[in-house]
Amino acid sequence: MKCLGPDVYSHLSDENDGGDRHSNKLIRLSKPKRVTNYPKLVQTIARIQYYNPEYSLFFRGQAQEYTLDSGATSMYPSIYRIPGGSLSTNELLIRTKKLAWAEKLLLEKFMANGLAGYDKLTNFSELCWAILQHYEVCGTPLLDITRSLQAAASFALRHDPATGILYVLGFPHVNASISYYVEEELLNIKLLSICPPEAQRPYFQEGFLIGTFPSKANHRHKGLDVACRLIAKFIIGWGTPDIWNFWGNNYAPIPDGALFPEKDKVERICNEIKGELDAIPESYWGEVASVEQTVEEEVLVV
């Protein structure tokens, strides 16, 4: 996907008049701004949206920030991540093969269970990836984001209620259940529009999936880093549980029971797929990747 173009109003901007703007590069290299309570966060986000009307704001909450060697914020989709190292071509091929197998199983199980949306899934691999990513079945070229500030903040503080990271991302305005933006080289999938009613998790989380278009699941490059759309970043909370609660008296985090509903039929199906993938020896995937690489080399020689 392409980087944000003109400089934007960010967490570094002056709150008085919104006049000072910053590049995506500077925003990624900067330190997150501390926000100690939810009402202040809402006000800050409202200001950022007002001064960036050309973008729809999306959010992502994490327990901590991940950066490149340069110190810049990084948000690669799960299929491209390898903490503390570099992703080899062979490992990426293995992950791609697992994704293809998981996609096949998902289609089979949707049909067997008579779930709505099967026809959509057969036409667009990205929609299968969206479900597999959202239910954490395997690595995909898509990244989870949300339109709900409350959901993002809840995820950021889920494991440590004292502190978390919240990202603000800018994308073109959504126009369909799966929106392709050729000029920006990205796609945005609205989970609420592609998942059947039996999939409860997306409805509570207001989930979206973002990725590069055309979809490039077979190699890693800087255009796949979703941080190239970063507008602002915040450390939320006080940093210690002994000080006044981030949410205050009038607000509350979305509880785990709502973020991860128990009676979610699609989650059960995805857990079955994950179990089947886990049961396949890693050596099998290595052999599959090796055979494919050999075939590709032979084609190149010819």
VODRENRO-743086 format. One line per 4 residues: for each residue x, y, z of N, C-alpha, C, O. Coordinates in steps of 0.2 Angstrom, whole numbers, m for minus. Layout:
! VODRENRO-743086
X/Y/Z/X/Y/Z/X/Y/Z/X/Y/Z | ...
END
This chain:
! VODRENRO-743086
4/m6/0/0/0/0/4/6/0/10/6/2 | 1/12/m2/5/18/m3/5/22/4/0/21/8 | 11/25/5/11/29/11/6/35/11/4/37/6 | 4/37/17/0/44/17/4/49/13/10/50/14
0/53/10/3/58/5/5/64/9/11/65/12 | 1/69/9/3/76/12/4/75/19/1/70/22 | 7/79/23/8/79/30/1/80/33/m4/83/30 | 0/77/39/m6/76/42/m6/79/49/0/80/52
m12/81/52/m12/83/59/m12/77/63/m15/72/62 | m7/77/68/m6/71/72/m5/72/79/m7/77/82 | m3/67/83/m2/68/90/3/73/92/4/75/98 | 7/74/87/13/79/88/10/87/87/14/91/88
4/87/84/2/94/82/0/98/88/m2/96/93 | 0/105/87/m2/110/92/m10/109/93/m13/109/88 | m12/109/99/m20/108/100/m24/114/99/m30/114/99 | m20/120/98/m24/126/98/m27/127/91/m33/129/91
m23/127/86/m26/129/79/m26/123/74/m28/124/68 | m22/118/75/m22/112/70/m17/114/64/m18/111/59 | m13/119/65/m9/122/60/m3/118/58/m1/117/52 | 0/115/63/6/111/62/5/104/60/1/101/63
8/102/54/7/95/52/13/91/51/19/94/51 | 13/85/51/19/81/51/19/75/46/13/72/44 | 25/73/44/25/67/39/24/61/42/25/60/48 | 22/56/38/21/49/41/28/46/44/28/43/49
34/48/41/40/46/43/42/49/50/44/45/54 | 40/55/51/42/58/57/37/55/63/39/54/68 | 31/54/61/26/51/66/28/44/68/28/43/74 | 30/40/63/33/33/65/39/34/70/40/29/74
43/38/69/49/39/73/48/42/79/53/42/84 | 43/46/80/41/49/86/39/45/92/38/39/91 | 39/47/98/37/44/104/29/45/104/27/50/103 | 26/40/107/19/40/108/17/46/113/21/47/118
11/49/112/9/54/117/5/50/123/1/46/121 | 7/52/129/3/49/134/m4/53/135/m5/59/135 | m9/48/136/m16/51/137/m18/46/143/m18/40/143 | m20/50/148/m22/46/155/m29/45/156/m30/41/161
m33/47/152/m40/45/153/m44/45/146/m42/48/142 | m50/41/146/m53/40/140/m57/46/137/m57/47/131 | m60/50/142/m63/56/139/m58/61/135/m60/63/130 | m52/61/138/m47/65/134/m45/62/128/m44/65/123
m45/55/128/m43/52/122/m48/53/116/m47/54/110 | m55/53/118/m60/54/113/m59/61/111/m60/62/105 | m58/66/115/m57/73/113/m51/74/108/m52/77/103 | m46/70/109/m40/71/105/m41/67/98/m39/70/93
m45/62/98/m46/58/92/m51/63/88/m51/63/82 | m56/66/91/m61/70/87/m57/76/84/m59/78/78 | m52/79/87/m48/84/84/m44/82/78/m43/85/73 | m41/76/79/m37/73/73/m42/71/67/m40/73/62
m48/69/69/m52/68/63/m55/74/60/m55/75/54 | m56/79/64/m58/86/61/m53/89/56/m54/92/51 | m46/88/58/m41/91/54/m38/87/49/m34/88/45 | m41/81/48/m39/76/43/m46/73/40/m47/67/40
m50/78/37/m57/75/34/m56/71/28/m61/67/27 | m50/71/25/m50/67/19/m49/59/21/m49/55/16 | m48/58/27/m47/51/29/m52/48/34/m55/52/38 | m54/42/34/m58/38/39/m53/36/44/m48/33/42
m54/37/50/m49/35/55/m51/28/58/m57/26/59 | m46/24/58/m47/17/61/m42/16/67/m37/20/67 | m43/11/71/m39/11/77/m36/4/78/m39/m1/75 | m30/3/81/m28/m3/83/m25/m3/90/m20/2/91
m27/m7/95/m24/m7/101/m19/m13/103/m21/m19/101 | m13/m12/105/m8/m17/107/m6/m16/114/m6/m10/117 | m3/m21/117/0/m21/123/6/m17/123/8/m14/128 | 10/m17/117/16/m14/117/18/m12/110/14/m14/105
23/m7/109/24/m5/102/30/m9/99/34/m11/103 | 30/m11/93/35/m14/89/38/m10/84/34/m6/80 | 45/m10/83/48/m5/79/53/m9/75/55/m14/76 | 55/m5/69/61/m8/65/67/m6/68/67/m3/73
73/m8/65/79/m6/68/80/1/68/84/4/73 | 77/5/64/78/12/64/74/16/70/75/22/71 | 70/12/73/66/14/79/59/16/76/55/19/80 | 57/16/70/51/18/67/45/12/69/47/6/69
39/14/70/34/10/71/33/5/65/33/7/60 | 31/m1/67/30/m6/62/24/m10/63/23/m12/69 | 20/m11/58/14/m15/59/13/m20/53/8/m19/49 | 17/m25/52/16/m30/47/11/m35/49/10/m36/54
7/m37/44/2/m42/44/6/m48/47/12/m49/46 | 2/m53/50/5/m59/54/9/m63/49/14/m66/52 | 7/m64/43/11/m69/39/18/m66/38/22/m71/36 | 19/m60/38/26/m57/37/30/m56/43/36/m54/43
27/m58/49/31/m56/55/36/m62/58/34/m68/57 | 41/m60/60/46/m65/63/50/m61/68/55/m58/67 | 48/m61/75/51/m56/80/58/m58/80/60/m63/81 | 62/m52/80/69/m53/82/73/m56/76/79/m57/77
70/m56/70/74/m59/64/71/m57/58/67/m53/57 | 74/m60/52/71/m58/46/68/m65/43/70/m70/44 | 63/m63/39/58/m69/36/62/m72/30/63/m68/25 | 63/m78/30/66/m81/24/61/m82/19/55/m83/20
63/m83/12/58/m85/7/55/m91/8/49/m92/7 | 59/m96/11/56/m103/12/51/m103/17/46/m106/17 | 52/m99/23/47/m99/28/41/m95/26/35/m97/28 | 41/m90/22/36/m87/19/32/m91/15/25/m91/15
35/m95/11/32/m100/6/28/m105/11/22/m107/9 | 31/m108/16/28/m112/20/21/m109/23/16/m112/23 | 22/m103/26/16/m100/28/10/m99/23/4/m99/25 | 12/m97/17/8/m96/12/4/m103/10/m2/m103/9
8/m108/10/5/m115/9/0/m117/15/m6/m119/14 | 1/m115/21/m3/m116/27/m10/m112/26/m15/m114/27 | m9/m106/23/m15/m101/22/m19/m104/17/m25/m104/18 | m16/m107/12/m20/m110/6/m24/m116/9/m30/m117/7
m21/m120/13/m24/m126/15/m30/m124/20/m35/m127/20 | m29/m119/24/m34/m116/29/m40/m113/25/m46/m114/27 | m38/m110/20/m44/m107/16/m48/m113/13/m54/m112/13 | m45/m118/10/m49/m124/8/m53/m127/13/m59/m128/12
m51/m128/19/m54/m131/24/m60/m126/26/m66/m128/28 | m59/m120/27/m64/m115/28/m70/m115/24/m76/m115/26 | m69/m116/17/m74/m116/12/m78/m123/13/m84/m123/13 | m74/m128/14/m78/m135/15/m82/m134/21/m88/m137/21
m80/m131/27/m84/m131/33/m90/m126/33/m95/m128/36 | m89/m121/29/m95/m116/28/m100/m120/24/m106/m119/26 | m98/m124/19/m103/m127/15/m106/m133/19/m112/m134/19 | m102/m137/23/m105/m142/27/m110/m140/32/m115/m143/34
m109/m134/35/m113/m131/40/m118/m127/38/m122/m124/42 | m119/m126/31/m124/m122/28/m124/m115/30/m129/m111/31 | m118/m112/31/m117/m105/33/m118/m100/28/m116/m101/22 | m122/m94/29/m122/m89/24/m115/m86/22/m111/m86/27
m115/m84/16/m108/m81/14/m104/m85/10/m98/m83/8 | m105/m92/9/m101/m96/6/m99/m94/m1/m94/m94/m3 | m104/m91/m5/m103/m89/m12/m98/m83/m12/m94/m83/m16 | m99/m79/m7/m94/m73/m7/m87/m76/m6/m82/m73/m9
m86/m80/m1/m80/m83/1/m76/m86/m5/m70/m86/m6 | m80/m90/m9/m77/m94/m15/m75/m89/m20/m70/m91/m24 | m77/m83/m21/m75/m78/m26/m69/m74/m24/m66/m71/m28 | m68/m73/m17/m63/m68/m15/m59/m72/m10/m61/m72/m4
m53/m73/m11/m48/m76/m6/m47/m72/0/m47/m74/6 | m47/m65/m2/m46/m60/4/m51/m61/9/m50/m59/15 | m58/m63/7/m63/m63/12/m62/m69/17/m63/m69/23 | m59/m75/14/m57/m81/18/m51/m79/23/m51/m80/29
m46/m75/20/m41/m73/24/m43/m68/30/m41/m69/36 | m48/m64/29/m51/m60/34/m54/m64/40/m52/m62/46 | m57/m69/38/m60/m73/44/m55/m77/47/m55/m78/54 | m50/m80/44/m44/m84/46/m40/m79/51/m38/m82/56
m39/m73/49/m35/m69/53/m39/m66/59/m36/m66/64 | m45/m65/58/m49/m62/64/m49/m67/70/m50/m66/75 | m50/m74/67/m50/m79/72/m44/m82/74/m43/m88/77 | m38/m79/72/m31/m81/73/m30/m89/72/m27/m92/76
m32/m91/66/m31/m98/63/m24/m98/61/m20/m103/63 | m21/m94/57/m14/m94/54/m13/m87/52/m17/m83/51 | m6/m86/50/m4/m80/47/m7/m78/40/m8/m83/36 | m9/m72/39/m12/m70/33/m9/m63/31/m6/m60/35
m10/m61/25/m8/m54/23/m12/m48/25/m11/m43/23 | m17/m49/30/m21/m44/32/m20/m43/40/m17/m47/44 | m21/m36/42/m20/m34/49/m27/m32/51/m31/m29/48 | m29/m34/58/m35/m32/61/m35/m25/63/m30/m23/66
m40/m21/62/m41/m15/64/m48/m14/66/m52/m19/65 | m50/m8/69/m57/m7/71/m59/0/70/m55/5/70 | m66/1/69/m68/8/69/m70/10/76/m71/16/77 | m70/6/81/m72/7/88/m66/9/92/m62/5/93
m66/15/94/m61/18/99/m61/14/105/m56/12/108 | m67/12/108/m68/9/114/m65/2/113/m62/m1/118 | m66/m2/108/m63/m9/107/m56/m8/106/m53/m13/109 | m53/m4/103/m46/m3/102/m42/m2/109/m37/m5/111
m45/3/113/m43/4/120/m43/m2/124/m39/m3/128 | m49/m6/123/m50/m12/127/m44/m17/126/m42/m20/130 | m43/m18/119/m37/m22/118/m31/m20/120/m27/m24/122 | m29/m13/120/m23/m11/122/m22/m12/129/m16/m13/132
m27/m12/133/m27/m12/141/m29/m19/143/m30/m20/149 | m30/m24/139/m33/m30/140/m28/m34/145/m31/m37/150 | m22/m34/144/m17/m38/148/m14/m34/153/m12/m37/158 | m14/m28/152/m11/m24/158/m15/m17/158/m14/m13/154
m20/m17/163/m25/m11/163/m21/m5/165/m25/1/165 | m15/m5/166/m11/1/168/m9/5/162/m8/11/162 | m7/2/156/m4/5/151/m5/1/144/m5/m6/145 | m5/4/139/m5/1/132/m4/5/127/m3/11/128
m4/3/120/m2/7/115/m9/7/110/m12/2/109 | m10/13/108/m16/14/103/m14/18/97/m11/23/98 | m15/15/91/m13/18/85/m19/21/81/m25/18/82 | m18/26/78/m23/29/74/m21/29/67/m15/32/65
m25/26/62/m23/25/55/m28/28/51/m34/29/52 | m25/31/45/m30/35/40/m30/31/34/m25/29/30 | m37/29/32/m38/26/26/m43/29/22/m47/34/24 | m44/28/15/m50/31/11/m56/29/14/m57/24/18
m61/33/13/m68/31/16/m71/25/13/m70/23/7 | m74/20/17/m76/14/16/m82/14/11/m87/18/12 | m82/10/6/m88/11/1/m92/4/0/m97/4/m4 | m89/m1/3/m92/m8/2/m90/m13/7/m86/m11/11
m93/m19/6/m90/m24/11/m83/m26/10/m80/m27/15 | m81/m25/4/m74/m26/3/m72/m20/m2/m74/m20/m8 | m68/m16/0/m66/m10/m4/m59/m10/m7/m55/m11/m3 | m59/m9/m13/m52/m9/m16/m51/m2/m18/m55/2/m21
m44/0/m17/m42/7/m18/m36/6/m23/m30/6/m20 | m37/6/m29/m31/5/m34/m26/10/m33/m20/9/m33 | m28/17/m33/m23/22/m32/m19/22/m26/m13/23/m26 | m22/19/m20/m18/19/m14/m15/12/m13/m12/11/m8
m17/7/m18/m14/0/m17/m16/m3/m11/m11/m6/m8 | m22/m3/m9/m24/m6/m3/m31/m8/m3/m35/m6/m8 | m33/m13/1/m40/m15/2/m42/m15/9/m38/m16/14 | m49/m14/10/m52/m14/17/m58/m18/17/m62/m17/13
m58/m23/22/m63/m28/22/m67/m26/28/m65/m26/34 | m74/m25/28/m78/m24/33/m81/m31/36/m85/m34/32 | m79/m34/41/m81/m40/43/m88/m41/45/m91/m46/43 | m91/m35/47/m99/m36/48/m103/m37/42/m108/m40/42
m100/m36/36/m103/m37/30/m102/m44/27/m106/m46/22 | m97/m47/29/m95/m53/25/m96/m59/30/m96/m65/27 | m97/m58/36/m98/m64/41/m105/m66/42/m109/m61/43 | m107/m72/43/m114/m74/44/m116/m72/51/m111/m71/55
m122/m71/53/m124/m70/60/m121/m74/65/m121/m72/71 | m119/m80/63/m117/m85/68/m110/m83/71/m107/m85/76 | m107/m78/67/m100/m76/69/m101/m69/73/m102/m64/70 | m101/m70/80/m103/m65/84/m97/m60/85/m98/m54/87
m91/m63/85/m85/m59/87/m84/m52/83/m83/m47/86 | m85/m52/77/m84/m46/73/m89/m41/75/m88/m35/74 | m95/m43/77/m101/m38/78/m99/m34/85/m101/m28/85 | m96/m37/89/m94/m34/96/m88/m30/95/m87/m25/98
m83/m32/91/m77/m29/90/m77/m23/84/m72/m20/84 | m82/m23/80/m83/m19/74/m76/m20/70/m73/m15/69 | m75/m26/68/m68/m27/65/m68/m26/58/m73/m27/54 | m62/m24/56/m61/m23/49/m54/m26/48/m50/m27/52
m52/m28/41/m46/m30/40/m43/m26/34/m46/m25/29 | m36/m24/35/m33/m20/30/m27/m24/27/m24/m28/30 | m26/m23/20/m21/m26/17/m19/m23/11/m22/m18/8 | m13/m25/8/m11/m22/1/m14/m25/m5/m16/m31/m4
m16/m21/m10/m19/m23/m16/m15/m20/m22/m13/m15/m22 | m13/m25/m27/m15/m32/m27/m12/m36/m21/m6/m34/m19 | m15/m41/m19/m13/m45/m14/m6/m48/m15/m6/m51/m21 | m2/m48/m11/5/m50/m12/7/m55/m6/11/m52/m1
5/m61/m6/6/m65/0/13/m69/m1/15/m73/3 | 16/m68/m7/22/m72/m8/29/m68/m7/34/m71/m8 | 29/m62/m5/35/m59/m3/34/m53/2/28/m51/2 | 39/m51/5/39/m45/10/43/m39/8/48/m40/5
39/m33/8/43/m27/6/39/m22/10/34/m23/14 | 42/m16/10/40/m10/15/33/m8/14/30/m5/18 | 31/m9/7/24/m7/6/18/m11/9/13/m9/9 | 20/m17/13/16/m21/16/15/m19/23/11/m21/27
19/m14/26/19/m12/33/14/m7/33/14/m1/31 | 8/m9/37/3/m4/38/4/2/42/0/7/41 | 10/2/45/12/9/48/13/14/43/13/20/46 | 13/13/37/14/18/32/8/23/32/8/28/28
2/20/35/m4/24/36/m5/27/43/m11/29/44 | 0/27/47/0/29/54/m1/37/54/3/41/51 | m6/39/58/m8/46/59/m6/49/66/m3/54/67 | m7/44/71/m5/46/77/m4/40/82/m7/34/80
m1/40/87/0/35/92/0/37/99/3/43/100 | m3/33/103/m3/35/110/m2/30/115/m3/24/114 | 1/32/121/2/27/127/m4/29/131/m5/35/133 | m9/24/132/m15/26/136/m14/23/143/m11/17/144
m17/26/148/m16/24/155/m11/28/159/m7/32/156 | m11/27/165/m6/30/169/1/27/170/5/30/172 | 1/21/168/8/17/169/8/13/175/13/10/176 | 3/14/179/3/10/186/m4/9/188/m8/14/187
m5/3/191/m12/2/193/m14/6/199/m20/6/201 | m10/9/202/m11/12/209/m14/19/208/m17/22/213 | m14/22/202/m17/28/201/m24/28/198/m26/22/195 | m27/33/197/m34/33/195/m35/30/188/m31/30/184
m40/26/188/m42/22/182/m43/26/176/m46/31/176 | m40/23/170/m40/26/164/m48/27/162/m49/33/159 | m52/23/163/m59/23/161/m63/28/165/m68/31/162 | m62/29/171/m65/34/175/m72/30/177/m73/24/177
m77/35/179/m83/32/182/m89/31/176/m93/28/177 | m88/35/171/m93/35/166/m92/30/160/m96/29/156 | m86/27/160/m84/23/154/m81/16/157/m79/16/162 | m81/11/152/m78/5/154/m76/1/148/m78/2/143
m71/m3/149/m68/m7/144/m74/m12/142/m78/m14/146 | m73/m15/135/m78/m20/133/m75/m26/136/m69/m28/135 | m79/m30/140/m77/m36/143/m75/m42/139/m78/m42/133 | m71/m46/141/m69/m52/137/m75/m56/134/m74/m59/129
m80/m56/138/m86/m60/137/m89/m58/130/m92/m61/127 | m88/m51/129/m91/m48/123/m86/m48/117/m88/m49/112 | m80/m47/119/m75/m47/114/m74/m54/111/m73/m54/105 | m75/m59/115/m74/m66/113/m80/m70/115/m79/m74/120
m86/m69/112/m92/m72/114/m91/m80/114/m88/m83/109 | m94/m83/118/m93/m91/119/m97/m94/113/m94/m99/110 | m103/m92/112/m107/m96/107/m106/m93/100/m111/m90/98 | m100/m94/98/m99/m91/91/m97/m97/87/m92/m100/87
m102/m99/82/m101/m105/78/m95/m104/73/m92/m109/72 | m94/m98/71/m88/m98/66/m81/m99/70/m76/m101/67 | m81/m96/76/m75/m98/80/m74/m105/81/m68/m107/81 | m79/m109/83/m79/m116/83/m76/m119/77/m71/m124/77
m78/m117/71/m76/m120/65/m68/m118/64/m64/m122/62 | m67/m112/66/m60/m109/65/m55/m113/70/m49/m115/68 | m58/m115/76/m54/m119/80/m52/m126/78/m47/m129/79 | m57/m129/74/m56/m135/71/m51/m135/66/m47/m139/65
m51/m130/62/m46/m129/56/m39/m128/59/m35/m131/57 | m39/m124/65/m32/m123/68/m30/m130/71/m24/m131/70 | m34/m134/73/m32/m140/76/m30/m145/71/m25/m148/71 | m33/m145/65/m31/m149/59/m24/m147/56/m20/m151/54
m23/m140/56/m17/m137/54/m11/m139/59/m6/m141/56 | m12/m139/65/m7/m140/70/m5/m148/70/0/m150/72 | m10/m152/68/m9/m159/68/m4/m161/62/m2/m167/62 | m3/m157/57/1/m158/51/8/m157/53/10/m151/55
13/m162/53/20/m161/54/23/m155/51/22/m154/45 | 27/m151/54/31/m146/50/35/m148/45/36/m145/40 | 38/m154/45/42/m157/40/38/m157/33/41/m157/28 | 31/m159/34/27/m159/28/27/m152/24/28/m152/18
26/m147/28/26/m140/25/33/m139/22/33/m136/16 | 38/m141/25/45/m140/22/46/m143/15/48/m141/11 | 43/m149/15/44/m153/9/39/m150/3/42/m150/m2 | 33/m148/5/29/m145/0/33/m138/m3/32/m137/m9
35/m134/2/39/m128/0/45/m130/m5/46/m126/m10 | 49/m135/m3/55/m137/m7/53/m139/m14/56/m137/m19 | 47/m143/m14/45/m145/m21/43/m139/m25/45/m139/m31 | 39/m135/m22/37/m129/m26/43/m124/m28/43/m122/m34
48/m124/m24/53/m120/m26/57/m123/m32/59/m119/m37 | 58/m129/m32/61/m133/m37/57/m132/m44/60/m131/m49 | 51/m133/m43/46/m132/m49/47/m125/m52/48/m124/m58 | 47/m120/m48/48/m113/m50/55/m112/m53/56/m108/m59
60/m115/m51/67/m114/m53/67/m118/m60/71/m115/m65 | 64/m123/m61/64/m127/m68/60/m123/m73/63/m122/m79 | 55/m119/m71/51/m115/m75/56/m109/m78/56/m108/m84 | 59/m106/m73/64/m101/m75/69/m103/m79/71/m99/m84
72/m109/m78/77/m111/m83/75/m112/m90/78/m111/m95 | 69/m115/m90/65/m116/m97/64/m110/m100/62/m109/m106
END
